[in-house]
Amino acid sequence: MTNFDFIIIGSGMGGGALAYALRESGAKILLLERGGFLPSEPQNWQVDAIFKENRYKPAENWIDASDGSRFKPGVHYFVGGNTKVYGAALPRFRVEDFDAIEHEGGTAPAWPISYAELEPYYNIAEDLFFVHGRAGDDPSEPPRTRPYPQPEVPHEPYIAALIEKLRAQGLHPYPLPMSVDLRPGGRCIRCKTCDGFPCKVHAKGDAEICLLRPALARGNIELWTNAKARRIRTDASGKRASAVDVERDGETLSVSADRIVVSCGAVNSAVLLLRSANSQHPDGLGNSSGLLGRNYMMHNNTALTAVAPFKVNPTVFQKTMAVNDFYFGDADFKWPMGNIQALGKLQAGMLSAAKPYLPKPLLTAMAKRSMDWWVMSEDLPDRENRILLGPGGEIRVQWKPNNRVAHQQLIRRAIRMMRRAGYRLVFTETLGIETNSHQCGTARFGHDPADSVLDPFCRSHDVENLYVLDSSFFPSSTAMNPALTICAQALRVGDHLQEKAPLQSELPL
């Protein structure tokens, strides 16, 4: 049996950031990825390959526990994880997101760490991902000790004109923080195939490009691809994780480590730990609280398409702005509502994949004239929203949406915003259980072992050398994209594991 100092299971944002943080530690590290490298090929930028053929999604289905139906989840198993196809938006959470917040539909609990504790690591994460942005326009934005490392992504003329129309309504559209390589000499060509597509020219800041490549170059990290972790074993006491059973190249082998880090994504991390139950941990590894797999969250998501019938939208790179005027409510609705952010430019093939019963010429005409948005509200933690293992080991998702009143209020404001801007036709589609790219919450962190699975450094309360580092640790989902916060916490935990003093923010908080 081969022994390592660390085994990191999963190479996405959490596992990748920890590998990067430990790259100069001298530790012997094994990084396990159940998939391989995503190939650079023409299909990377083909609409049908992505949205109709699901070329890069795994050949697996999860089960909706409410009715037994099967669905194809929004997950991708590659080196770099889901960041290989994400939309590259990397916002920080708001200061208030770390405190308990009352919503119309319930309470978002406080985090065991503050924004100030994470702020220095947000700075590092933004540097690593060459985040383009500009502070000062977003009314809800948190304070910063550094400017964005790169200037905001420039708006194309059509978007700049729309921004002025929104400002005339008293709104405050702001540049969406984006990780696309528009640095001097950078690789980004500002194409239509960014949001939801792999980047053929490696211009998107993803975990492979920004974290794993520099980490692997140090020589102390061994990467195993096509290596699926099946089970984590413990010693006889159950207090220490001792080994990981790995399925690789048709055989199962066991590898041991002094510390084991699970970074498989909120659903698959919970599944692995539930599957690792033993006599000392009969309900799942590290599950004395009974909360493992519970409090699953994935945001309330609605796609909004606004169409100006007599005006073509020639924009190529559309995802450059967002609106947060309603994030914490407004004069007519005192509860938080959420975030409205531009999507990558809609193309006809995307619509036809989702609406195959509509004539393609109609969909093409709509796509040419549309402005496209993602409307996102907080999904509140609920013990009964959970991940379960079926009798055959299949993944079962029990999820009932909540906080829908606030989400409907946000949709109404987004519709009104666009109609006032001159868009006569506005279509919305609220997404369901399959839209889980922002999954989180299945192993929440906290101070109290009775009310959390992990401590504030993402170590299991029950298993002293077991960590979970992905969005599983989130106590709440907020209403912002989660990736930058995963990275920042992983960098913070990396310092902790090396017994470095945590970085201190210079904010006057």
MITOR-315082 format. One record per residue (C-alpha): x, y, z. Coordinates in steps of 0.2 Angstrom, whole numbers, plus 5000, padded with zeros to 4 digits. Layout:
// MITOR-315082
+------+------+------+
:    u :    v :    w :
+------+------+------+
:    X :    Y :    Z :
...
+------+------+------+
// end
This chain:
// MITOR-315082
+------+------+------+
:    u :    v :    w :
+------+------+------+
: 5000 : 5000 : 5000 :
: 5007 : 5017 : 4995 :
: 5007 : 5030 : 5008 :
: 5005 : 5049 : 5005 :
: 5005 : 5064 : 5016 :
: 4988 : 5070 : 5008 :
: 4976 : 5062 : 4997 :
: 4965 : 5075 : 4988 :
: 4949 : 5067 : 4980 :
: 4943 : 5079 : 4966 :
: 4952 : 5091 : 4955 :
: 4939 : 5105 : 4954 :
: 4940 : 5122 : 4962 :
: 4941 : 5116 : 4980 :
: 4954 : 5101 : 4977 :
: 4963 : 5111 : 4964 :
: 4965 : 5126 : 4976 :
: 4971 : 5115 : 4990 :
: 4984 : 5107 : 4979 :
: 4990 : 5124 : 4974 :
: 4991 : 5130 : 4992 :
: 5002 : 5115 : 4997 :
: 5013 : 5115 : 4981 :
: 5028 : 5121 : 4991 :
: 5025 : 5112 : 5007 :
: 5036 : 5097 : 5003 :
: 5021 : 5086 : 5007 :
: 5019 : 5070 : 4996 :
: 5002 : 5072 : 4988 :
: 4990 : 5061 : 4978 :
: 4977 : 5070 : 4968 :
: 4963 : 5058 : 4962 :
: 4951 : 5063 : 4948 :
: 4938 : 5051 : 4942 :
: 4938 : 5058 : 4924 :
: 4952 : 5063 : 4912 :
: 4958 : 5079 : 4904 :
: 4945 : 5087 : 4893 :
: 4951 : 5086 : 4875 :
: 4953 : 5102 : 4865 :
: 4943 : 5098 : 4850 :
: 4931 : 5106 : 4837 :
: 4916 : 5100 : 4848 :
: 4921 : 5112 : 4862 :
: 4913 : 5126 : 4853 :
: 4898 : 5117 : 4844 :
: 4881 : 5121 : 4851 :
: 4873 : 5104 : 4847 :
: 4888 : 5095 : 4854 :
: 4886 : 5104 : 4871 :
: 4867 : 5107 : 4873 :
: 4859 : 5093 : 4862 :
: 4872 : 5079 : 4863 :
: 4878 : 5083 : 4881 :
: 4895 : 5078 : 4875 :
: 4904 : 5082 : 4891 :
: 4892 : 5077 : 4904 :
: 4894 : 5059 : 4912 :
: 4884 : 5045 : 4906 :
: 4874 : 5044 : 4922 :
: 4857 : 5049 : 4929 :
: 4852 : 5054 : 4946 :
: 4835 : 5051 : 4953 :
: 4822 : 5063 : 4959 :
: 4817 : 5056 : 4976 :
: 4800 : 5064 : 4975 :
: 4794 : 5054 : 4960 :
: 4807 : 5042 : 4955 :
: 4811 : 5050 : 4939 :
: 4828 : 5051 : 4932 :
: 4838 : 5067 : 4927 :
: 4855 : 5071 : 4919 :
: 4864 : 5082 : 4932 :
: 4874 : 5097 : 4929 :
: 4891 : 5089 : 4933 :
: 4907 : 5086 : 4923 :
: 4920 : 5074 : 4928 :
: 4937 : 5081 : 4921 :
: 4953 : 5088 : 4928 :
: 4947 : 5105 : 4934 :
: 4930 : 5098 : 4937 :
: 4915 : 5109 : 4934 :
: 4926 : 5124 : 4931 :
: 4930 : 5117 : 4914 :
: 4912 : 5122 : 4908 :
: 4907 : 5136 : 4920 :
: 4903 : 5153 : 4915 :
: 4919 : 5161 : 4923 :
: 4909 : 5173 : 4934 :
: 4919 : 5175 : 4951 :
: 4910 : 5187 : 4963 :
: 4914 : 5188 : 4981 :
: 4900 : 5185 : 4993 :
: 4893 : 5201 : 5002 :
: 4898 : 5205 : 5020 :
: 4880 : 5202 : 5026 :
: 4880 : 5184 : 5018 :
: 4891 : 5178 : 5032 :
: 4878 : 5184 : 5045 :
: 4861 : 5176 : 5049 :
: 4849 : 5184 : 5037 :
: 4830 : 5184 : 5038 :
: 4821 : 5180 : 5021 :
: 4803 : 5180 : 5017 :
: 4804 : 5161 : 5016 :
: 4815 : 5158 : 5032 :
: 4832 : 5161 : 5039 :
: 4849 : 5159 : 5031 :
: 4861 : 5154 : 5045 :
: 4877 : 5163 : 5050 :
: 4894 : 5156 : 5044 :
: 4907 : 5152 : 5057 :
: 4919 : 5164 : 5049 :
: 4917 : 5182 : 5043 :
: 4920 : 5191 : 5027 :
: 4935 : 5199 : 5035 :
: 4943 : 5182 : 5038 :
: 4941 : 5177 : 5020 :
: 4945 : 5194 : 5012 :
: 4964 : 5191 : 5011 :
: 4961 : 5174 : 5002 :
: 4948 : 5182 : 4990 :
: 4962 : 5194 : 4985 :
: 4974 : 5179 : 4981 :
: 4960 : 5169 : 4972 :
: 4956 : 5184 : 4961 :
: 4975 : 5186 : 4957 :
: 4976 : 5167 : 4953 :
: 4961 : 5168 : 4941 :
: 4966 : 5185 : 4933 :
: 4948 : 5192 : 4938 :
: 4943 : 5207 : 4928 :
: 4931 : 5219 : 4937 :
: 4929 : 5236 : 4944 :
: 4923 : 5241 : 4961 :
: 4911 : 5256 : 4965 :
: 4895 : 5252 : 4954 :
: 4887 : 5238 : 4964 :
: 4877 : 5245 : 4979 :
: 4879 : 5228 : 4988 :
: 4897 : 5225 : 4985 :
: 4909 : 5221 : 5000 :
: 4924 : 5232 : 5005 :
: 4941 : 5227 : 4997 :
: 4959 : 5230 : 5002 :
: 4965 : 5228 : 4984 :
: 4957 : 5233 : 4967 :
: 4953 : 5220 : 4955 :
: 4969 : 5212 : 4947 :
: 4963 : 5216 : 4930 :
: 4951 : 5230 : 4923 :
: 4933 : 5225 : 4919 :
: 4929 : 5216 : 4903 :
: 4923 : 5230 : 4891 :
: 4905 : 5231 : 4886 :
: 4901 : 5230 : 4868 :
: 4891 : 5245 : 4861 :
: 4874 : 5236 : 4862 :
: 4877 : 5232 : 4881 :
: 4884 : 5249 : 4885 :
: 4868 : 5257 : 4878 :
: 4857 : 5245 : 4888 :
: 4867 : 5250 : 4904 :
: 4862 : 5268 : 4901 :
: 4844 : 5263 : 4899 :
: 4845 : 5254 : 4916 :
: 4854 : 5268 : 4924 :
: 4840 : 5280 : 4918 :
: 4828 : 5269 : 4928 :
: 4838 : 5272 : 4944 :
: 4847 : 5255 : 4944 :
: 4865 : 5252 : 4946 :
: 4872 : 5239 : 4934 :
: 4890 : 5235 : 4937 :
: 4904 : 5225 : 4928 :
: 4902 : 5207 : 4932 :
: 4919 : 5200 : 4939 :
: 4925 : 5188 : 4925 :
: 4939 : 5176 : 4924 :
: 4943 : 5177 : 4905 :
: 4961 : 5180 : 4899 :
: 4960 : 5198 : 4892 :
: 4977 : 5202 : 4900 :
: 4990 : 5210 : 4888 :
: 4994 : 5195 : 4876 :
: 4980 : 5185 : 4884 :
: 4972 : 5171 : 4875 :
: 4954 : 5176 : 4875 :
: 4946 : 5180 : 4858 :
: 4929 : 5185 : 4865 :
: 4919 : 5172 : 4857 :
: 4901 : 5167 : 4859 :
: 4906 : 5150 : 4866 :
: 4911 : 5154 : 4884 :
: 4897 : 5152 : 4896 :
: 4893 : 5134 : 4897 :
: 4906 : 5128 : 4884 :
: 4924 : 5122 : 4887 :
: 4937 : 5134 : 4881 :
: 4946 : 5127 : 4866 :
: 4960 : 5140 : 4868 :
: 4962 : 5139 : 4887 :
: 4957 : 5157 : 4889 :
: 4944 : 5154 : 4903 :
: 4951 : 5154 : 4921 :
: 4947 : 5136 : 4927 :
: 4955 : 5125 : 4940 :
: 4966 : 5115 : 4928 :
: 4974 : 5131 : 4920 :
: 4975 : 5142 : 4935 :
: 4978 : 5130 : 4950 :
: 4983 : 5112 : 4944 :
: 4996 : 5116 : 4931 :
: 5007 : 5127 : 4942 :
: 5004 : 5115 : 4957 :
: 5009 : 5099 : 4947 :
: 5024 : 5108 : 4940 :
: 5032 : 5108 : 4958 :
: 5034 : 5089 : 4957 :
: 5027 : 5084 : 4974 :
: 5010 : 5080 : 4968 :
: 5005 : 5065 : 4959 :
: 4989 : 5065 : 4948 :
: 4979 : 5050 : 4945 :
: 4966 : 5052 : 4931 :
: 4951 : 5040 : 4928 :
: 4953 : 5035 : 4946 :
: 4936 : 5035 : 4956 :
: 4936 : 5035 : 4975 :
: 4924 : 5021 : 4981 :
: 4926 : 5021 : 4999 :
: 4936 : 5029 : 5013 :
: 4942 : 5018 : 5027 :
: 4946 : 5021 : 5045 :
: 4957 : 5014 : 5058 :
: 4950 : 5002 : 5071 :
: 4945 : 5017 : 5083 :
: 4935 : 5026 : 5069 :
: 4944 : 5042 : 5074 :
: 4956 : 5043 : 5059 :
: 4954 : 5040 : 5041 :
: 4967 : 5028 : 5035 :
: 4965 : 5024 : 5017 :
: 4955 : 5026 : 5001 :
: 4949 : 5012 : 4990 :
: 4951 : 5018 : 4972 :
: 4944 : 5010 : 4956 :
: 4957 : 5013 : 4942 :
: 4960 : 5004 : 4926 :
: 4947 : 4991 : 4930 :
: 4955 : 4986 : 4947 :
: 4952 : 4992 : 4964 :
: 4967 : 4997 : 4975 :
: 4969 : 5005 : 4992 :
: 4980 : 5020 : 4995 :
: 4984 : 5027 : 5012 :
: 4988 : 5045 : 5018 :
: 4990 : 5055 : 5034 :
: 4976 : 5067 : 5029 :
: 4962 : 5064 : 5017 :
: 4953 : 5078 : 5008 :
: 4936 : 5075 : 5000 :
: 4933 : 5088 : 4986 :
: 4921 : 5079 : 4974 :
: 4907 : 5092 : 4974 :
: 4893 : 5094 : 4986 :
: 4883 : 5079 : 4980 :
: 4897 : 5067 : 4976 :
: 4906 : 5071 : 4992 :
: 4891 : 5067 : 5003 :
: 4889 : 5051 : 4993 :
: 4907 : 5046 : 4996 :
: 4905 : 5049 : 5014 :
: 4888 : 5040 : 5016 :
: 4895 : 5025 : 5006 :
: 4910 : 5025 : 5018 :
: 4899 : 5020 : 5033 :
: 4907 : 5007 : 5045 :
: 4903 : 5000 : 5062 :
: 4910 : 5016 : 5070 :
: 4901 : 5027 : 5058 :
: 4885 : 5018 : 5054 :
: 4876 : 5032 : 5046 :
: 4891 : 5038 : 5035 :
: 4908 : 5043 : 5039 :
: 4909 : 5059 : 5050 :
: 4890 : 5059 : 5052 :
: 4887 : 5060 : 5071 :
: 4877 : 5075 : 5069 :
: 4865 : 5067 : 5056 :
: 4868 : 5082 : 5045 :
: 4878 : 5073 : 5031 :
: 4869 : 5075 : 5015 :
: 4856 : 5086 : 5022 :
: 4853 : 5105 : 5019 :
: 4857 : 5103 : 5000 :
: 4855 : 5119 : 4991 :
: 4857 : 5124 : 4973 :
: 4849 : 5141 : 4971 :
: 4832 : 5147 : 4963 :
: 4837 : 5149 : 4945 :
: 4827 : 5157 : 4931 :
: 4832 : 5160 : 4913 :
: 4825 : 5176 : 4906 :
: 4825 : 5180 : 4888 :
: 4820 : 5198 : 4883 :
: 4817 : 5201 : 4864 :
: 4816 : 5218 : 4855 :
: 4807 : 5212 : 4839 :
: 4814 : 5225 : 4828 :
: 4832 : 5227 : 4834 :
: 4845 : 5214 : 4832 :
: 4858 : 5211 : 4846 :
: 4875 : 5210 : 4838 :
: 4884 : 5207 : 4854 :
: 4897 : 5192 : 4854 :
: 4903 : 5192 : 4872 :
: 4887 : 5197 : 4882 :
: 4891 : 5191 : 4900 :
: 4899 : 5208 : 4906 :
: 4886 : 5215 : 4918 :
: 4874 : 5212 : 4932 :
: 4862 : 5220 : 4943 :
: 4861 : 5219 : 4962 :
: 4849 : 5233 : 4967 :
: 4837 : 5220 : 4974 :
: 4850 : 5209 : 4982 :
: 4844 : 5214 : 5000 :
: 4826 : 5220 : 4995 :
: 4819 : 5236 : 4990 :
: 4805 : 5249 : 4996 :
: 4791 : 5237 : 4991 :
: 4798 : 5221 : 4997 :
: 4809 : 5221 : 5012 :
: 4816 : 5204 : 5010 :
: 4832 : 5199 : 5000 :
: 4828 : 5194 : 4982 :
: 4845 : 5191 : 4974 :
: 4856 : 5194 : 4959 :
: 4852 : 5197 : 4940 :
: 4867 : 5193 : 4929 :
: 4869 : 5193 : 4910 :
: 4871 : 5176 : 4902 :
: 4882 : 5172 : 4887 :
: 4874 : 5176 : 4871 :
: 4860 : 5165 : 4867 :
: 4861 : 5155 : 4851 :
: 4848 : 5147 : 4841 :
: 4854 : 5129 : 4844 :
: 4853 : 5132 : 4863 :
: 4835 : 5136 : 4861 :
: 4830 : 5122 : 4849 :
: 4838 : 5110 : 4861 :
: 4827 : 5116 : 4875 :
: 4812 : 5119 : 4865 :
: 4812 : 5106 : 4851 :
: 4793 : 5108 : 4847 :
: 4796 : 5126 : 4841 :
: 4800 : 5130 : 4823 :
: 4819 : 5133 : 4821 :
: 4817 : 5149 : 4810 :
: 4807 : 5157 : 4825 :
: 4820 : 5152 : 4837 :
: 4834 : 5159 : 4826 :
: 4825 : 5175 : 4825 :
: 4822 : 5176 : 4844 :
: 4840 : 5172 : 4847 :
: 4846 : 5186 : 4835 :
: 4836 : 5199 : 4845 :
: 4837 : 5193 : 4863 :
: 4846 : 5200 : 4878 :
: 4848 : 5185 : 4890 :
: 4849 : 5185 : 4909 :
: 4851 : 5173 : 4924 :
: 4840 : 5177 : 4938 :
: 4846 : 5170 : 4954 :
: 4839 : 5169 : 4972 :
: 4844 : 5161 : 4988 :
: 4839 : 5143 : 4991 :
: 4838 : 5141 : 5010 :
: 4844 : 5126 : 5020 :
: 4831 : 5113 : 5024 :
: 4836 : 5097 : 5033 :
: 4823 : 5088 : 5022 :
: 4832 : 5093 : 5006 :
: 4846 : 5080 : 5005 :
: 4856 : 5067 : 4996 :
: 4852 : 5049 : 4998 :
: 4860 : 5033 : 4993 :
: 4848 : 5021 : 4984 :
: 4848 : 5002 : 4987 :
: 4859 : 4999 : 4972 :
: 4870 : 5014 : 4977 :
: 4862 : 5026 : 4965 :
: 4861 : 5044 : 4969 :
: 4844 : 5050 : 4975 :
: 4841 : 5069 : 4977 :
: 4827 : 5074 : 4988 :
: 4824 : 5093 : 4985 :
: 4809 : 5104 : 4986 :
: 4812 : 5122 : 4981 :
: 4809 : 5136 : 4994 :
: 4810 : 5155 : 4996 :
: 4800 : 5156 : 4980 :
: 4790 : 5171 : 4984 :
: 4806 : 5181 : 4985 :
: 4812 : 5173 : 4968 :
: 4795 : 5178 : 4960 :
: 4797 : 5196 : 4966 :
: 4815 : 5196 : 4958 :
: 4808 : 5189 : 4942 :
: 4795 : 5203 : 4941 :
: 4808 : 5216 : 4944 :
: 4819 : 5209 : 4930 :
: 4804 : 5208 : 4918 :
: 4799 : 5226 : 4922 :
: 4817 : 5232 : 4920 :
: 4818 : 5225 : 4903 :
: 4801 : 5231 : 4897 :
: 4805 : 5248 : 4903 :
: 4821 : 5247 : 4893 :
: 4811 : 5244 : 4877 :
: 4810 : 5225 : 4876 :
: 4791 : 5221 : 4872 :
: 4793 : 5202 : 4874 :
: 4800 : 5194 : 4889 :
: 4800 : 5175 : 4892 :
: 4805 : 5166 : 4908 :
: 4809 : 5148 : 4913 :
: 4812 : 5143 : 4931 :
: 4824 : 5129 : 4931 :
: 4822 : 5113 : 4942 :
: 4831 : 5099 : 4951 :
: 4843 : 5096 : 4936 :
: 4851 : 5114 : 4936 :
: 4863 : 5110 : 4950 :
: 4879 : 5118 : 4945 :
: 4879 : 5129 : 4961 :
: 4875 : 5114 : 4973 :
: 4881 : 5116 : 4991 :
: 4877 : 5113 : 5009 :
: 4878 : 5094 : 5012 :
: 4892 : 5095 : 5025 :
: 4890 : 5112 : 5033 :
: 4904 : 5119 : 5044 :
: 4902 : 5127 : 5061 :
: 4908 : 5127 : 5079 :
: 4895 : 5115 : 5086 :
: 4898 : 5097 : 5082 :
: 4879 : 5094 : 5085 :
: 4874 : 5106 : 5072 :
: 4887 : 5104 : 5059 :
: 4898 : 5091 : 5050 :
: 4914 : 5101 : 5049 :
: 4924 : 5113 : 5059 :
: 4928 : 5131 : 5053 :
: 4943 : 5124 : 5044 :
: 4933 : 5111 : 5035 :
: 4939 : 5096 : 5046 :
: 4927 : 5083 : 5051 :
: 4921 : 5085 : 5069 :
: 4922 : 5066 : 5071 :
: 4937 : 5060 : 5060 :
: 4952 : 5070 : 5065 :
: 4962 : 5069 : 5048 :
: 4947 : 5070 : 5036 :
: 4943 : 5086 : 5027 :
: 4929 : 5091 : 5015 :
: 4934 : 5106 : 5004 :
: 4921 : 5110 : 4991 :
: 4904 : 5119 : 4992 :
: 4898 : 5106 : 5004 :
: 4904 : 5117 : 5018 :
: 4892 : 5131 : 5014 :
: 4879 : 5134 : 5028 :
: 4869 : 5145 : 5016 :
: 4869 : 5147 : 4997 :
: 4868 : 5166 : 4996 :
: 4863 : 5172 : 4979 :
: 4880 : 5173 : 4971 :
: 4891 : 5161 : 4961 :
: 4900 : 5150 : 4973 :
: 4917 : 5146 : 4965 :
: 4928 : 5161 : 4971 :
: 4922 : 5157 : 4989 :
: 4927 : 5139 : 4987 :
: 4944 : 5144 : 4981 :
: 4947 : 5157 : 4995 :
: 4942 : 5145 : 5009 :
: 4953 : 5131 : 5001 :
: 4968 : 5143 : 5001 :
: 4964 : 5148 : 5019 :
: 4963 : 5129 : 5024 :
: 4979 : 5126 : 5015 :
: 4988 : 5139 : 5026 :
: 4980 : 5131 : 5042 :
: 4986 : 5113 : 5036 :
: 5004 : 5120 : 5035 :
: 5002 : 5129 : 5052 :
: 5004 : 5146 : 5044 :
: 4997 : 5160 : 5053 :
: 4980 : 5165 : 5044 :
: 4981 : 5180 : 5034 :
: 4974 : 5196 : 5042 :
: 4963 : 5208 : 5033 :
: 4967 : 5226 : 5034 :
: 4948 : 5231 : 5033 :
: 4942 : 5242 : 5046 :
: 4928 : 5230 : 5051 :
+------+------+------+
// end
